Every structure is written in C-alpha cells, then in structure tokens.
Amino acid sequence: MTTINLTTKIKASKQIVFDASRNIDIHQQSASKSKEKAIAGTQSGLINLNETVTWRGKHFGFYLTHKSRITTMKLHDYFVDEMERGKFKTFKHEHFFEEENGITIMKDKLQYETPFGMFGELFDILFLEKHLLKFLLERNKTLKEVCEI
C-alpha cells in the first residue's frame, strides 16, 4: 500500500476550504489537464455524505473512469472519499481541516493499492505515485487560489 501525505496552508476559513474541497466544479477546474469530468452521480456543486461521483479523465494516454463515494463526513473538519469502482485495488483519500488564526491547514492522506501484483507495484514506483502527487499538488494549488480571493 502506498501513502501520500500533503499539508497545504490556505488563508481562508475552514468552512470555505472544506466546501471548496468537496466542490465538483472546482475539482474539474483543477483536473483540467487530464480532461477530468464528472459523468455520473453528483456532477456539480457540493458532494455530501453517502453520495457518489464517477470521474472520467485521461491518465497515461488512456481515458479511465473512477467511481468514489463519500463514506465519512464530519462537517468542516474531515471527510473521506473511497473508490467503489476503478482501476485501483483499493483507494482511500482522507481530507483533514484545522484552522489557526484565519489560516486553514488542510491535510490530505491518500492510500491506495495497485492491482497486478509485482507489475502494479513497479508501475507505482516508476510512474503512478509521482503522477498522483502532481495531481494532488495541482488540485491544492487551485483550491488555494479559489479560497484566498
């Protein structure tokens, strides 16, 4: 299992950052390089507890789909999206939010497993982990830009 941990500081209230983080439209904006679009489930606005979204985007030259469900949510503090259907063996993304002096500290913890045994592990080491880190960094950059207006 691979784990990616990121911390991003955003000059905005925790409520604003929390809502931006679960906003489908903002996610699509941040993932425009991979042409990622919501094609089923919640396709616009805020996604909530037990709701799903199916994404379709171009990664590594292929159009892939990934269906996630919000499995846990503690308003303005924490939420989790987990893969229900997609190319990963497992995929869990935890989002944490804390506020200190008007600055929100947003933490991402992404844990996933690749299929295909040793070949999946090698693909992860060579390409996938870097790709997902770059994807999250771009997402968080967009969140920061949107929230700090």
C-alpha positions as CSV (number, residue, x, y, z in Angstrom):
1,M,0.0,0.0,0.0
2,T,1.3,3.5,-0.9
3,T,0.5,6.5,1.2
4,I,0.8,10.1,0.1
5,N,0.6,12.8,2.8
6,L,0.3,16.5,1.9
7,T,-0.2,19.6,4.0
8,T,-1.4,22.9,2.4
9,K,-1.9,26.2,4.2
10,I,-4.7,28.4,2.9
11,K,-5.6,31.9,4.1
12,A,-9.3,31.3,4.4
13,S,-11.8,29.9,6.9
14,K,-12.0,26.2,7.5
15,Q,-15.6,26.2,6.3
16,I,-14.7,27.8,2.9
17,V,-11.8,25.4,2.3
18,F,-13.9,22.4,3.4
19,D,-16.7,23.3,1.0
20,A,-14.2,24.1,-1.9
21,S,-12.6,20.7,-1.3
22,R,-15.8,18.8,-2.0
23,N,-16.9,21.0,-4.8
24,I,-17.2,19.0,-8.0
25,D,-16.8,22.1,-10.3
26,I,-13.6,23.2,-8.5
27,H,-12.2,19.7,-8.8
28,Q,-12.9,19.7,-12.6
29,Q,-11.1,23.0,-12.8
30,S,-8.1,21.7,-11.0
31,A,-8.0,18.5,-13.1
32,S,-8.4,20.2,-16.5
33,K,-5.0,18.9,-17.7
34,S,-6.3,15.4,-17.5
35,K,-9.7,16.5,-19.0
36,E,-11.4,15.0,-15.9
37,K,-15.2,15.3,-15.9
38,A,-17.9,14.1,-13.6
39,I,-20.1,11.8,-15.7
40,A,-22.4,10.2,-13.1
41,G,-23.6,10.7,-9.6
42,T,-23.1,14.2,-8.2
43,Q,-21.9,16.1,-11.2
44,S,-21.9,19.7,-9.9
45,G,-21.8,21.6,-6.7
46,L,-21.0,20.1,-3.3
47,I,-20.8,16.3,-2.8
48,N,-22.2,15.1,0.5
49,L,-22.1,12.0,2.8
50,N,-23.0,8.8,1.0
51,E,-23.1,10.4,-2.4
52,T,-21.1,9.2,-5.3
53,V,-19.3,10.7,-8.3
54,T,-17.9,9.0,-11.3
55,W,-15.0,10.7,-12.9
56,R,-13.7,10.2,-16.4
57,G,-10.2,11.5,-17.3
58,K,-7.2,10.9,-19.4
59,H,-4.3,9.4,-17.5
60,F,-1.2,7.9,-19.1
61,G,-2.8,8.3,-22.5
62,F,-6.0,6.4,-21.6
63,Y,-9.4,7.5,-20.7
64,L,-10.2,6.0,-17.3
65,T,-13.2,6.0,-15.0
66,H,-13.2,6.1,-11.2
67,K,-16.3,6.0,-9.0
68,S,-16.0,7.3,-5.5
69,R,-18.3,7.6,-2.5
70,I,-18.1,10.0,0.4
71,T,-18.0,7.4,3.2
72,T,-17.4,9.7,6.2
73,M,-18.0,13.3,6.9
74,K,-17.7,15.5,10.0
75,L,-18.8,18.9,8.7
76,H,-15.9,21.3,8.3
77,D,-13.3,19.0,9.9
78,Y,-12.9,15.8,7.9
79,F,-14.3,13.7,5.1
80,V,-13.3,10.6,3.2
81,D,-13.8,9.5,-0.4
82,E,-13.3,5.9,-1.2
83,M,-13.2,4.1,-4.6
84,E,-16.2,1.9,-5.4
85,R,-15.2,1.1,-8.9
86,G,-12.0,1.9,-10.8
87,K,-8.5,0.7,-11.7
88,F,-7.1,0.5,-8.2
89,K,-7.2,-2.5,-5.9
90,T,-8.0,0.0,-3.1
91,F,-8.2,3.8,-3.0
92,K,-9.0,5.9,0.1
93,H,-8.5,9.7,0.3
94,E,-8.8,11.3,3.7
95,H,-9.2,15.1,4.0
96,F,-8.5,16.9,7.3
97,F,-9.1,20.6,8.1
98,E,-7.9,22.7,11.1
99,E,-8.0,26.5,11.5
100,E,-5.4,28.6,13.2
101,N,-5.6,32.4,13.2
102,G,-7.6,32.6,10.0
103,I,-5.4,30.1,8.2
104,T,-6.7,26.6,7.3
105,I,-4.3,23.7,7.5
106,M,-5.6,21.2,5.0
107,K,-4.1,17.7,5.2
108,D,-4.5,15.0,2.5
109,K,-3.8,11.4,3.3
110,L,-4.2,9.2,0.1
111,Q,-3.7,5.5,0.5
112,Y,-4.0,3.1,-2.4
113,E,-3.0,-0.3,-3.7
114,T,-2.4,-1.2,-7.3
115,P,-3.6,-4.4,-8.9
116,F,-1.4,-6.8,-10.9
117,G,1.0,-7.8,-8.1
118,M,4.6,-7.1,-8.8
119,F,3.9,-5.3,-12.1
120,G,1.4,-3.0,-10.4
121,E,4.0,-2.2,-7.7
122,L,6.7,-1.5,-10.3
123,F,4.3,0.8,-12.2
124,D,3.5,2.6,-8.9
125,I,7.2,3.1,-8.1
126,L,8.1,4.3,-11.6
127,F,5.1,6.4,-12.5
128,L,1.9,6.3,-10.5
129,E,2.9,7.8,-7.1
130,K,4.6,10.8,-8.9
131,H,1.5,11.2,-11.1
132,L,-0.9,11.2,-8.1
133,L,1.3,13.6,-6.1
134,K,1.4,16.0,-9.0
135,F,-2.3,15.7,-9.4
136,L,-2.9,16.5,-5.7
137,L,-0.5,19.4,-5.8
138,E,-2.3,20.9,-8.7
139,R,-5.7,20.3,-7.0
140,N,-4.4,22.0,-3.8
141,K,-2.9,24.9,-5.8
142,T,-6.3,25.5,-7.4
143,L,-8.1,25.3,-4.0
144,K,-5.7,27.8,-2.6
145,E,-6.3,30.2,-5.5
146,V,-10.1,29.9,-5.3
147,C,-10.3,30.2,-1.5
148,E,-7.8,33.1,-1.0
149,I,-9.8,35.5,-3.1
